[in-house]
Amino acid sequence: MRKTVLLSCMCIMVLLFTGCSQISDVRYLKVAHSNDTSHPVHKSLLYMAKRAEEISGGKLHIDVYPNSQLGQERECIELLQIGSLAMVKTSTATIEGFVPNFKVLSIPYIFRDTEHEFKVLNGEIGKELRLEGEAYWLRGLCFYDAGSRSFYTKDQPVKTPQDLVGKKIRVMSSNTAMNMVEQLGGSPTPISYGELYTALQQGVVDAAENNLPSFYYSRHYEVCKFYSVNEHATIPDMVLISTHVWDDMSEQERQWLQQAANESVIFERKAWQEAVQESLKAIKAAGVTVTYPDKSKFEEKVEPMYENYKSEPEVYSLIQRIQAVK
């Protein structure tokens, strides 16, 4: 009896403090993300977990941890690198701090439209980027749609880049995002997503930028009453797995997981589009003024960024290859 209790306690401890474990013939994985439970990303990861369970006949079990329960995105990636966490859904903008070539996905207006983005991510370039992180103990399982990012403000709409001059604008911890805001005349201020509501409320920053669902689900519309759809960046999300965990899995387990991830992409893209429409309707009902400024004025201001990457041959080559995709 004492041995049974001791074994049960040990199993619980393993599940609580590691990202991956195996009890009997069942593989347990943890996946973390920063969104709340109403967000399409959370629903999509639950779908991935459900499909992994079904495909594997219960031999592959995934637990989903939302709301940054296991840490902010950067912290979770660091946990992946040492094998203390199995998986994380993160913005590719955060990944660029670990895998330099990922910055290409954060360059403003790198994608012509959603169709162009999906062709790139579904093709050879996307595959190369997913696997490039292996040198840093990070393997990409799939890309998730994260829509296009636009500016939102407290006091007045952003109609032209001139409206951003001198404003403190929250950005992700991404050099590319900071360079973009500087190019547009603003003052980039990196703040973690979880602290942004309070930062806006207290005037630490004047504005921020994100996609519509994130603006809505984070309730930032309660503070910022102007959302300007200039769509300056289309930065995808990615589901990463630690190579320490991946290498420890059997070939069969890898196939189960990859299939579940691939199927979740289809689910997520549909859920994302539904969330965009729901969010747009909801923020308008909450009194947010939605405007559609001339994008060409913003494109002109950030165009010099492309030439700056000539000093980074690998990134510049990726820019040219992405632009060549038809």
C-alpha positions in Angstrom: 0.0 0.0 0.0 2.8 2.4 1.0 4.6 1.7 -2.3 1.5 2.4 -4.3 0.9 5.7 -2.5 4.6 6.6 -3.0 4.5 5.8 -6.7 1.3 7.9 -7.1 3.0 10.9 -5.4 6.0 10.6 -7.6 3.9 10.5 -10.7 2.0 13.7 -9.6 5.3 15.4 -8.9 6.6 14.6 -12.3 3.5 15.9 -14.0 3.6 19.2 -12.0 7.3 20.1 -12.4 8.2 18.8 -15.9 6.8 19.6 -19.3 6.9 16.0 -20.5 6.6 12.6 -18.8 5.8 9.0 -19.5 3.7 6.9 -17.1 3.2 3.3 -18.2 2.7 3.6 -22.0 1.1 7.1 -22.0 3.2 10.2 -22.9 2.1 13.4 -21.2 3.0 16.8 -22.6 2.4 20.3 -21.4 1.7 23.2 -23.8 1.7 26.8 -22.5 0.4 30.0 -24.1 -0.4 33.6 -23.0 -4.0 34.0 -24.3 -7.2 33.6 -22.2 -9.6 30.6 -22.5 -12.0 32.5 -24.9 -9.2 33.1 -27.5 -9.2 31.0 -30.7 -5.6 30.0 -29.9 -6.7 28.3 -26.7 -9.6 26.5 -28.4 -7.2 25.4 -31.2 -4.7 23.9 -28.7 -7.5 22.1 -27.0 -8.5 20.7 -30.4 -4.9 19.6 -30.9 -4.9 17.9 -27.6 -8.3 16.2 -28.4 -7.0 14.9 -31.7 -3.7 13.7 -30.3 -5.7 11.7 -27.7 -8.0 10.3 -30.4 -5.3 9.5 -33.0 -3.0 7.8 -30.4 -5.8 5.8 -28.8 -5.1 7.6 -25.5 -1.3 7.1 -25.6 -0.5 10.8 -26.2 -2.0 13.2 -23.7 -1.6 17.0 -23.9 -2.5 19.5 -21.1 -3.0 23.1 -22.1 -2.0 25.9 -19.8 -3.5 29.4 -20.8 -3.0 32.9 -19.4 0.8 32.7 -19.0 0.3 30.3 -16.1 3.7 28.8 -16.8 5.4 32.1 -17.6 5.6 34.7 -20.3 6.4 33.6 -23.9 10.2 34.3 -23.6 10.4 32.5 -20.3 8.5 29.5 -21.7 10.9 29.3 -24.7 13.8 29.2 -22.3 12.1 26.4 -20.5 11.8 24.5 -23.8 15.5 25.0 -24.4 16.4 23.1 -21.2 13.6 20.5 -21.6 11.6 21.7 -18.5 8.6 22.4 -20.7 7.4 20.4 -23.7 5.6 22.9 -25.9 4.6 26.6 -26.2 2.5 28.7 -28.5 4.3 31.9 -29.1 4.5 34.8 -31.5 7.2 34.4 -34.1 8.3 37.9 -33.1 9.4 36.5 -29.7 11.2 33.6 -31.5 13.5 36.1 -33.3 15.3 36.7 -30.0 16.4 33.1 -30.2 16.5 32.3 -33.9 17.6 35.4 -35.7 16.2 34.7 -39.2 12.7 34.7 -37.8 12.8 38.5 -37.8 11.9 38.3 -41.5 8.3 37.4 -40.5 8.0 40.6 -38.4 9.1 43.0 -41.2 6.2 45.3 -42.0 4.2 44.6 -45.1 6.3 41.5 -45.9 3.1 39.7 -46.9 0.9 41.1 -49.6 -2.3 39.5 -48.1 -3.4 36.4 -46.2 -3.3 34.2 -49.3 0.4 35.2 -49.9 1.2 34.6 -46.2 -0.3 31.1 -46.2 1.5 30.1 -49.4 4.8 31.1 -47.8 4.2 29.4 -44.5 2.8 26.2 -46.1 5.7 26.0 -48.5 9.4 25.4 -48.5 10.2 28.7 -46.7 7.8 27.9 -43.9 9.3 24.4 -43.5 12.9 25.7 -43.4 11.9 28.2 -40.6 10.1 25.5 -38.6 13.2 23.4 -38.5 15.8 26.2 -38.2 15.2 26.5 -34.5 16.5 23.0 -33.9 20.0 24.4 -33.6 18.6 26.3 -30.5 16.7 23.3 -29.1 13.4 24.5 -30.6 11.4 22.7 -33.3 8.4 24.3 -34.9 5.4 22.0 -35.2 3.1 24.4 -37.1 2.2 28.1 -37.8 -1.1 29.6 -36.5 -2.8 32.6 -38.1 -2.5 35.7 -35.9 -4.0 38.1 -38.4 -2.6 41.6 -39.1 -1.5 44.0 -36.5 -2.8 47.6 -36.3 -2.5 50.6 -34.0 -4.9 51.5 -31.3 -4.8 54.7 -29.2 -6.5 56.4 -26.3 -7.0 60.0 -27.5 -7.2 60.2 -31.3 -7.2 57.8 -34.3 -4.0 57.1 -36.3 -4.7 58.4 -39.8 -1.2 58.9 -41.0 2.3 58.1 -39.6 2.5 61.7 -38.5 -0.1 60.8 -35.8 2.4 58.5 -34.2 5.2 61.0 -33.9 6.3 61.4 -30.3 3.9 58.8 -28.9 5.0 56.1 -26.6 3.9 52.9 -28.3 3.9 49.5 -26.7 5.7 46.8 -28.8 6.7 43.2 -28.2 10.2 42.4 -27.2 11.3 42.4 -30.8 14.0 44.5 -32.4 12.1 44.5 -35.7 9.0 45.9 -34.1 11.0 48.5 -32.3 12.7 49.5 -35.5 9.4 49.8 -37.3 7.9 52.1 -34.7 11.0 54.3 -34.8 10.8 54.5 -38.6 7.2 55.7 -38.2 8.2 58.4 -35.7 7.0 56.8 -32.5 8.8 55.9 -29.3 8.8 52.0 -29.0 8.3 50.8 -25.4 8.6 47.0 -24.8 6.0 45.9 -22.2 4.8 42.3 -21.5 1.3 41.6 -22.8 0.0 40.8 -19.3 1.0 44.3 -18.0 -0.2 46.3 -21.0 -3.8 47.0 -19.8 -2.5 48.7 -16.7 0.3 50.5 -18.7 -2.3 52.0 -21.0 -4.6 52.9 -18.2 -1.9 54.7 -16.2 -0.4 56.5 -19.2 2.9 54.6 -19.2 2.3 54.2 -23.0 0.0 56.2 -25.3 -0.8 53.5 -27.8 -0.2 49.9 -28.7 -0.5 47.6 -31.7 -2.1 44.2 -32.1 -4.6 42.2 -34.1 -8.4 42.6 -33.6 -9.1 39.5 -31.5 -6.2 40.2 -29.1 -7.4 43.9 -28.8 -10.9 42.6 -27.9 -10.1 39.6 -25.7 -7.6 41.6 -23.7 -10.3 44.2 -23.1 -7.9 46.9 -24.2 -10.9 48.5 -25.9 -12.0 49.7 -22.4 -9.0 52.0 -22.4 -8.3 52.7 -26.0 -11.3 54.0 -28.0 -9.6 54.2 -31.5 -8.5 51.3 -33.6 -6.9 52.2 -36.9 -6.7 49.3 -39.4 -3.4 50.0 -41.1 -2.3 46.4 -40.9 1.4 47.2 -40.7 2.5 43.7 -39.8 1.2 40.2 -40.3 3.2 38.1 -37.8 2.1 34.5 -37.4 2.1 32.5 -34.2 4.0 29.2 -33.9 3.6 26.0 -31.8 7.1 25.0 -30.7 8.3 21.8 -29.1 11.5 21.3 -27.1 14.0 19.2 -29.1 14.9 17.5 -25.9 11.3 16.2 -25.7 11.0 15.5 -29.5 14.2 13.5 -29.5 12.9 11.4 -26.6 9.6 10.6 -28.4 9.2 7.5 -30.5 8.7 7.9 -34.2 5.0 6.8 -33.8 4.5 9.5 -31.1 6.0 12.1 -33.3 3.7 11.2 -36.1 0.7 11.4 -33.8 1.7 14.8 -32.5 2.5 16.2 -36.0 -0.8 15.0 -37.4 -2.7 16.6 -34.5 -0.8 19.8 -35.0 -1.5 19.9 -38.7 -5.2 19.3 -38.2 -5.3 22.1 -35.5 -4.0 24.6 -38.1 -7.1 24.1 -40.2 -9.3 24.5 -37.1 -7.4 27.5 -36.0 -7.6 29.4 -39.3 -11.3 29.0 -39.3 -11.7 30.0 -35.7 -9.5 33.0 -36.2 -11.6 34.4 -39.0 -14.7 33.9 -36.9 -13.0 35.7 -34.0 -12.0 38.7 -36.2 -15.7 39.2 -37.2 -16.9 38.8 -33.6 -14.3 41.2 -32.3 -15.0 43.9 -34.8 -18.7 43.8 -34.0 -18.1 43.8 -30.3 -15.6 46.7 -30.1 -17.9 48.8 -32.3 -20.7 48.1 -29.9 -18.4 49.1 -27.0 -17.9 52.5 -28.6 -14.6 52.1 -30.3 -14.1 54.1 -33.5 -12.7 51.9 -36.2 -10.9 53.7 -39.1 -9.2 52.5 -42.2 -6.2 54.8 -43.1 -4.3 54.8 -46.3 -1.8 52.0 -45.9 0.5 53.3 -48.6 1.6 56.1 -46.4 2.8 53.7 -43.8 4.4 51.4 -46.4 6.5 54.3 -47.7 7.8 55.2 -44.2 9.0 51.6 -43.5 10.4 50.9 -46.9 14.0 51.7 -45.9 13.9 48.8 -43.5 14.1 46.4 -46.4 17.4 47.8 -47.6 18.9 47.8 -44.1 18.8 44.0 -44.2 21.4 43.9 -47.0 23.9 43.7 -44.2 22.3 40.4 -43.1 22.5 38.2 -46.2 20.4 35.3 -44.9 17.5 37.6 -43.9 17.8 39.6 -47.1 17.6 36.4 -49.2 14.5 35.3 -47.3 12.9 38.7 -48.0 13.5 38.3 -51.7 12.3 34.7 -51.7 9.1 35.6 -49.8 8.4 38.5 -52.3 8.9 36.1 -55.2 6.2 33.7 -54.0 3.1 34.2 -56.2 
